[in-house]
Amino acid sequence: MDGISRFSSGLKGVWTSSVSDTAAQSATSQDSTAERTLRELFSLSSFEPRSRPSTAAPFRALSQTTPPPDVSNPSVSDWQAWCEQFKGNAEAELNRKRGTTLPDVAADQTMHGSRSPMYAAGRSTVPGNENVPAFFQDFPATGERQMQLYTFCRPPPGQALDPTDRNQWVSFEVHGDICKAYSDNTFTHGRQGTNSLLGYPNSGLEDGVKARPPFLDDPMVKAFRDARVAAGKPDMVPFQEFQNGYLVDLGGKVQAFSKDGKPLGTAWPGGDMTTTATQGPGDVQKPTGPYGTTGPLIGDTSFGNATVQMGTSASHGGAVTSLFYGGTEYINNYDHGRQMQVAFSLDGYGEALMPTEAGSNRNGTNPTSTTQVVGYGAQPGRMTSTVHPAYWLEPGEDAGKYNSVPKAINTTLVSEDTITKDITVGVGGHDNVIQYDSHIHLAAPHDTIYVEAPTTYVNGEFEKHYRFDPATGESRLYPRVHSEKPRPPEEGGFVDEAGNVPLIVATEGGEHAMAIWSPDEKRSDLQYRLHQFDLNDPEQNCSKLSVTFGMSENVPADIKTQSYVIVGTLEEVKARLAELYNQNPTGVERRWPEDVR
């Protein structure tokens, strides 16, 4: 691609992870400076979008003597002070709940096992309840979550919200598969737990046959009951009620229903409660433009929301060619290497054996791609595609001296491997957080693989770059990584900056920034890599930031990864990144660039 190397020195390994419930631990006076900084960032990032679909609310918070901060424009200190009034009473209520006996034996045993500290949950999705803090604990404290206890105030009709009134506090357990579905990022469409479409729990585990909820006549529920009876089991339907609907345990799968008994999306696991026409809080925000559409050519899509608009192009193999935020285009998109895309190198050959989603080196600046798009689709805030990627070099094409061989190894223009991606704009309750899931399927065995998932080229105005530790709030500004002529592989190949501390690029004044983070960073070899190209041309100057990893043995046929891209102001992307990390802390030991040079 005009002499710009797309390949960085390879690493090992790949793993898949997912995001769990939002969890911000209550602050104490003994917090370190870094912890106070993180708490402030997290509190700032916890606020919900201003546009929230209306819904019926059976329990609604009333006016308070000391009003909480305005939900449309709250300050961090005011919100912390407001929540602090609830903290002690919430802890007392959870202590009381743990001293009771639950009807379900398995749930009761779990509740009396190890538990996590108390966390503040995400805000309710029910209008009028946004200022009612909820708190929860995980059970067990570590490992796979089996149960959670939730508590919050629910004043009777006509009473003002009063956290000191013990009778206003309610607490509910969420256990087993229902708990797993409630906190599954994919099933809840990026807004887990209390922040999801369902809102706060309104009951513990109940039996639908006795309670007669509106979903009891649903065909799926009837089939489940018939199967239980035929197997000689008691006729029962375990479920829990939430503010905006129900979760029903159908024996190995969990189905969400609305308050009027209509199915919400498809069942957990593997489902998404927002996939049907049913709309509600937590669904994709309706964009203010022609988003969720496909264009005239295979691979053309337009998707996003009122805050972030994205597009993919048939001319670039369905790769992301546009990311527009705040009046600024982020993606460089000069040739067929400078997009947001997935690429991988095989068997240590670098660019000489490198399937590339957007197309090949010789596609250049032409409006065509050698990559073959075999499937694609778009929704308002989401797109997906599957391609047979082009090899970066055509058969016999000269490889740069920074590669291990002089010419391309591949004998065809297009790889038999496939790349599938699923991009969602607006996850975790924030319009400017983008989830990027990728799946590489290898058609033949290979000894090694090095993956960039994704790699993103942004325009030259994103000149400053930072490393930000979301676990502590520490941020470091680094000098520009000037492009140099690539060196032979024995001398290190193409110069770039590496480290496992998440990477942020920004404009001079910080009014526009982009961060990348992956919950797969628990892998010892995952790196956030950066290179900046000085090409003396405003259209070509660019910065490359990537999530990279590799494997040197037992390379699987299927490799799935998950990454997040955040756009906004510099301080905003730090806040969102801190929140994402708190939703799924990895606990990795950070290696800053100066530690790995």
N, C-alpha and C positions, 0 to 999 in steps of 0.2 A: 504494500500500500504506500506507494511513493517513498520508499525507503524507510518507512516507520515500522520497526519490528513490533509485532503484536504479542511476542512470546517472551515470558520471563523464565528464569531458571526454575526447574521443577522441584516439587516437594512430594510428600507421600501422604496417602490416606484420604478417606472420605467417610462421612457419617451423616445421618439424618436426624433432625430434631424438630420439635414444634414448640409453639409458645403456649404457656399456661396462664392462669389467672393473674390479673394485675394485683400486686401486693406491695404496699408501702408500709414498712414497719414504723410504728410510732416513735417519735424522737424523744430523746432524754437530754437532760442538762449536761450529761457527760459526753455528748457527741464530740468527735474531733471536728476540726475545721472542714476537712474533706467530706465528712458525713453530713455536716450541716449544709454544705454546698449541694450535695446530692439530694438531700431532703427538699431543699428549695426548688431545685430543678424538677424533681419528681412531682412535687405539689403543683407547680406551674403547669406541668404537662398533663395533669389529671383532669383538667376541666373539659367538659363535653363540648361538641360543636353547638353553635347557637341555634341552628335549624334542627328541630327535633319533631318528628311526626306526633300528632296528638293521639291520645288513646284514653280509654276509660280507666279511671283510677279508683278502685274500691276503698283505698285508704289514702288520705291526702293530708300532708302536713299543713297545719294552720299557722297563722301569723305568730311570731315570737316577740317577747318583750324586747330582747336584744336581737335585732334582725341579723341573719347571716349575710355574707357578702353577696352582691348581685351576681347571679350565675352567668350573666352575659359578659361581665367584666370584673371578675374577682381579683383581689390581690392575694399574693401568697401568704403574707403574714396574717391577714384577716381570716383566710380560710383555715390556716393552722390553728389560730386562736379559737375559732368556732368549733373545730373538731375536738380540740383539747377538752372542751366542756363535757364531751360524751365519753372520753376515753376510760376514765375510772369506772363509770357506771357500766360501760360495755364489758369491761374486764370482770366486774362483779357478777354480771348476768351470765357470762360464759362459765365462770366458776360454779355458779349455781346449776347451770345446765349439765355440766360434767358430773355433778353429784347425783343426778337422777338416773333412772334405768330406762333404756329405750326398749320398746316392744320387740324390735327385731334383734335377735340374739347376736348375729354377726356385727350389726351396727353398734350394739352395746359394747361388745368386746373391743371393737376398733376405737370407740370413744374413750375407753379407759386404758388405752395404750399410749404410746408416745405421741406428743402433740407439738406443733410448731408454736412460735410466739404469736401474739395477736397482731393481725394486720388490718389496715383500713381497706375496705373493698371499693370497687368502682361505684360511681354514682348510679342511682336508680334511673331507668329510662322512662319512668312514669312522671309526666308533668305535675309539679306540685310536690314531688318527693325528692327533687334534686339536692335539697339542703338537709336531708336526713342521712347522716353518716351511718354506714353499716360496717361491721367489723367481723372478722372470721379467723378461724384456726384450721390448719390442715392436720389430717390424721392419716398415716403416721407423720411424724415431724419431717422425715426424709424418705426418699424412695418414692415408689408409685403411690399417688394420692388415692385413698379408698373412701375418705369421708371428709366433709367440712362441716363445721358449726358456724352458723351465721346469727348475728344479733343486731337489732336496730330498734328504734322507738316507733311505736304505732299508736298514737293517741286515739281514744274513742271519739266518735263524732261529737263536736262541740267543745272539745278540750284543746288547749294550746299545747304545742310540743314542749315537754318538760323532761329533760334527761335525768333529773333527780327523782322523778316519780317512778318507783320500781314497777308499778303496775302497767306503765306504758311500754316496758321493754318486752320484746318477743324474741324467741330464739328457735331456730329450726336446724335439724341435721339434713345434709344432702349426702346420700350414701350410695356406694356400689356403682353400677353402670350409669345410673342417673347422674351421679356426681361426675363421672368421667365425661359424659356427654355435655354437662353444664359447663365444664371447664375446657372443652376441646376447641381449640382455635379454629379449626376447619369447620366443624359442625355449627359453631355459633357465628361464623362468617367474620372472624377477626375481633369480636367483642364478647369476651368470655364472661361467664358468671353473672354477677349483678349488673354489669354493664351491657349484657346481651339483650336481645329482643325480649327475653323473658322477665327481666327485672329481678326484684328480690323474691325469695321464697315466701310463700304464704301458708305452707303446711309442712309437716314432716311426711314420712311415707304413709300412704293410705291405700286402701283396697277399693278399686273402682266398682266392684260388684256390690259393695255395701254403700259406698258414697254416691253412686249413680251420677257421675259427671257426664257432660254432654258428648264426650267422644266415645261413649260405650257402644254405640251402634255403628261405629266405623268398621268397614270390612276387615281391616288389618286386625283390629281388636277382637272382632268376632272370631276370626280364624285362629287367633292365639288362644282364646278361651276354649274353642272346640278341640284344639290339639291337646290342651291340658286335660280336659275331661276325658278324651279318648285314651290318654296315657295313664288314667287313674289318679290324676293329681287334683287337688282342690280347685274349684272354680274361683279364681281371683285374678285381679289385674292391678299390680303394684304401680302407683303413680305418685307424683308430687305436684301440687299447685304452686304457681308463681304469679306475680302481679299481672303478667300479660298472657298467661297460658299455662300449659301442662307439659310435663315430661312423663312418658309412659314406658315402663320397662316391659318389653315384649319378649323377654327370654333371649338374651344375647344381642339384642338391638334395642335402641331407644328412639321412640318417635315423639316429636313435638307436636302439640295441638294448640290452636288458638282458643280463646275463652268460649267461642261458640262451637267448639268441637271439630273444627276443620283442620286437616293435616297441614303442618308447616314444613314445606320442603321434603327432603328424603331422610331416611333414618340413619342414626349413628350406629356403628362406625362407618365412615366413608361417605356419609351424607352431608347435606348442608341445609339447615332449616330455612334458608332464604331462597332456595332454588325454584320454588313455584311462583305463581303469580301473586300469591299472598304477600302483602306488604306490611311493614310494621316498623317500630323503632329498632334501630340497629341494622336495617337493610341498607343497600347501597344508596347514597344520596343521589337524588335525581339531578343530573347535570344541567347546566345552563347553556348547553350547546348540543350539536348533533353527535352525542357520544353514545357508545354502545351500538355502533353501526359498522357494517362491512362495506368496503369500496367496490369498484368495478372489477378489480383484479384480485386473484387468489393471494391472500396475505395482507391486503389493505384493511386496516381497522382504525377506528377512532373511538377512544374510550376515556373515562375519567370522571371528573365531577366539577363543580363550580370553582374549585381551588386549583386542581391539577388536571391538565389535559395531556393525554399521551396518544401516540399513533404508531402503527407499524405499517410497513410498505412491502408490496409484492416485489418492488424493484430491489429490495434488500432481504429477500428470503423470509419476510414476515418478522424481521428483527425490529426492535424499537428504534425508530428514526426521529422521534420527536418527544420531548418532555417539556411542557410549557407551564411555567409558574410565575405569577407576579409580573407578567409582561416580559418575561425573559425566556428564551429558548436555551435549554441546557445542553442538548446533544449536538456534538460537532458535525457528524453525518457528512463528512467530506467524500470519502470513498466507501469501500465495502468492509472496512475494518473498524471504522469509528462510529459505532452505534452502541446501544446497550444490548448485549447479546451473550450467548454461550459459545465457547470454543474449547477444544481440548487437543492435546498433542499425545501421540501414541509411540510407545517403544523407544523413547528417548531421542526421537528424530526432530524435535522442535517443529518449526514451520514446514519441514519437509514431509510431514505426515500429520496434518492438522485440519480436521474437519471444522468448518467455521460457519456459523448459522447464517450470517448476512450474505456470504458469497465468497468469491475468490479474489486474489490479488489482481488478476487480469481483468476482472469486471471493472476495476478502476472507478472512474466517476460516471460511467455509463448507467443509464436507468434500467438496467437488467441485472439479474442475479442467476448464477449457475445453480444455486440451491433449489431443491424441489420441495415446494410446500404441498404436503399431502392432506392436511386438515387444519382448519382454523375457525374461530368464532369469536363473537364479541357480545358483551352485555354492557349496561351503562358504566359500571366501574370495573370491568374485568375483561380480559381477553385470554385466549388459549390458542396454541398452534403446535403442530407437529411437522417436522421437516426432515428430509434427507439432506444433510449439509454438504455444501461444496467443500472440496479440499482447497486450502488456501493457495497452494501451488498446483498448477496443472502438471500432468505427467511430463517429465523431462525438463521442467522449468528450473532455472538456476536458483539455488538456495543461497541466502546471504552467508557470509563467512562466519557469522555468529551461530550457525547451525552445525550439527555434527557431521553432515554429509553435504557434498557439493550440489546435488540435484534432488528433486522431489522423489520420494519413495513410492507414492501412490501411482497406480496404473490406470485409474479412472478419474473423471472430472468430479464425480459425485460419490459420496460415501454411502454404503449400505446401512450405516449406523443411523439412528434417529435421535433428534433432540426435541423434547416436548417441554413447553414452558406454560406456566399459568401465572398471570400477573393480575393482582387485585389492587386497585387504587382506593385508599380510604379504609385502613384497617385499624383496630384498636381504638375506635372512636375518634380518629383524627384523619381529616381529608388528605393531609400531606404525607402520610406514611404508606409506602408501597411494598407489598409482599411479592417476592419473586421466587416462585418454585420452579425447579427445573428437573428434568429426568432424561438422562442419557442412557440409551440402550445400544450396547455394542453387538454388532452382528457376528463378530468372530472374536476368539480369545486374543488377549494381548498381555505382554509381560509387564508393561508400565503404562501409566496414564498421568497426565498433568492437566488439571481442569481450571478454567476461569468461568465462574458461575455466580453472577455475571461479571463481564468486564464492560466498563462504561467510559466513553470518551466525551468529555465536556469541553466547551469552548474556552478559548485562551483567557477570557476575563476571569476565570476561576483560578487565579494565580496563587493565592495563599492556601496553605494546607496545614492542618492541625491533626494531632492524635489526641483522642479523648477517651479516658477510662470511665465507662458508665457505672462501674462499681464504686468509684470514689469521687467522681466529679472532677478529677484532675485533667487539665488540658495543657498541651504544649504546642507552641507554634514552631514550625520548622522552616529552614531556608528552602528556596526553590531547588528542585532536583533538575538541573539543567541537562538537556539531552546531549549525548556525546556519540561519536561514531561507535557503532557496535564493535565489540572486541571478539576475538576467537573464543570458542566455548571453554578452552582451558584457562582463559583469563577472566572468565565470569560472564561472558556473553553481553547482553544488553544491560546497561546500568539502570537500576531502579532502587526504590526505597521499600523495605519490607519491615514487618513487625506484626504482632497479633493484637496491637492496640487499635481499635476502630478508627477509621480514617474519615476526615472531613475536608472537603475543598470549599473555598469561599472566594467571593469577590473582595476587592480591596477594603470596602467599608463594611463587609459582612451582611449586606442587605440580601444577598442570595448565597445559599450554601447547599451542599449535598453531603450526606453521610451514608456510609454503608456499614452493615453489621450482620453477622450470621450466628444463629444459635448453635451452629455446628462448630464453633470456635473451640469447643472442648478438645478437638483433635489437636495433637501436639504440633502438626505441620501446617495448620491453616494459617494463612497470612493475608493481611490487607496490604496490597501492593500499590505503589504509585510511581508513575513517571510523567514528566512534563517535557513537552516537545517545543523547542525553539526553532521555528521554521521561517521566521522573518516575513510572515504573511498572516494578517489578522484572521483570514478564513481558515488557515491551516494550523496555527498555534493551538495547542490543546493539552489537556491533562487526562491521563488514564488512571482510573482507580478500579481495582479488581478484588474479588474474593477468590483466592487460589488455594489449591490443595492437590495432592497426588497420591499414587500408590505404586509400589515397586514389586509387589507380589500378590498373587491371588486376586487379581483385578476382577471384580464381579461384572456380570453382563449388564446389570441395571444399577445405576448410580443416581440417587435422588438427593437433591440439596435444597436448602431454603435460605434465602437471604432477604434483607430488608434495605430499602433505599428510602431516605428521608430528605425532603426538600423544604426550604423555608429560609428564614434568617439564620445567622450563625447561632445565636442563643436559642432559637426555637428548635433547631435540629439537635442541639445538645440536650434540651429538655426531653424531646421525644425519644432520643436514643437512651437516655437514663430510664425512661419509663419502659421501653421495650426490654431492656436488660433486667429490670426489676420484675417483669412478668415471667422471665425465665433465666434467672442468674446461672451462669456457667461456672463461676468460681475459678476461672483460669488464672494462672500466674502471668501477668502481663510482661511482654518483651517489647520494649520500646525500640525504635530503629537503631539507636546508639548501642543497644544491647546485642544486636544481631549482625552488626557490621563486621 
